[in-house]
Amino acid sequence: MSNPKFIEREFSENIDGYYDDEGFFNTPNGSFWDPDGVYFNKEGYDKHGGYYENGEYVPGKGWDEINNCYDDEIDDFDDIDEYGSDQEVEDDDYGHINMDDIEDEEKYINFEKEDIEIDNNINKNDNNYYKKHINNEVKKEEDKKESLNNEDKKENIKKEEKNKEKENEEKKEDKKDDEPKSKLTCLFDEMEVDDKKKKIKNKKKNKM
């Protein structure tokens, strides 16, 4: 609870004073404002009786350890932001809430649920991505097989055509052999046979 006799002073840049290295604004009579803008009188106390010792703030009466504020400031404190802290709540790269920045247990649980939902969405997106990726890879593999099959078909067709050509050539040759010989051809054949016979007879005579 604040001291009713304490005289609060609003900070203004027009007030005579200076900033020190710690960010405190000091006035000539000894009063000052700390870096959070809280006023301390020339005796060094704020309106709740809190003071600084060796650079550390020592709270006065009515300090709430859980909320890190005074009892009469809790309502104002809750209005600062929805997380129950005047400290900005940061997200990580995936949108997760930094749980260390949340002091209210119920809100912590709610944010933890949100974190799980975020993880599920990320996993869902990952699964969808990998499904698409796998489907694409499968399709590529199928296209490749189909292409190879087409090439094999072409090769087989070429082989069949060559075999047919060969068969046709052989049939032509067979037909030539089966065709009846012309009269002239027969005459030459007979002459050739007669000639051979004569040669054989002459050989026999010579031997005798």
C-alpha angles and dihedrals in degrees: 000000000000124000109255090209092055113109111220118210124200115227119246132173088229092066113107109251146083143246119249127210092271094056096256117140108222126196126206093252092057100258118124148174119236123225089270091058095252114148122232121189125231089273087060099249131124124216091277095050094256120143143176122257121183089343094307124111115239110201123228129219119318096032113158108215093193097054096029092231141087122278093247090052099054094094091049089043093055090050092057092077139339094252096069093247135093086216115096112252110229129209124215124229091281096048095259116150117240099242092200088070094058118080102172109091096211092049089046090057091047092051090046088056089049089051090054090049090050090050091049091050091048091049090047091051090047091050091049090049093050091045090054090044093050092045090051091049091048091049091049090051091048091048089050092051091047090051091050090048090052090051090050090050091052091050091049091050090051091050092049091050091051091048091050091050090051092048091050091052091050091049090052091052091049091051091053091054092048095050115105114255119249121248091252091052090050091050092053091048091052092048090051091051092048091050091053091050092052092051091052092050092049091052091053092050092050091053092054 
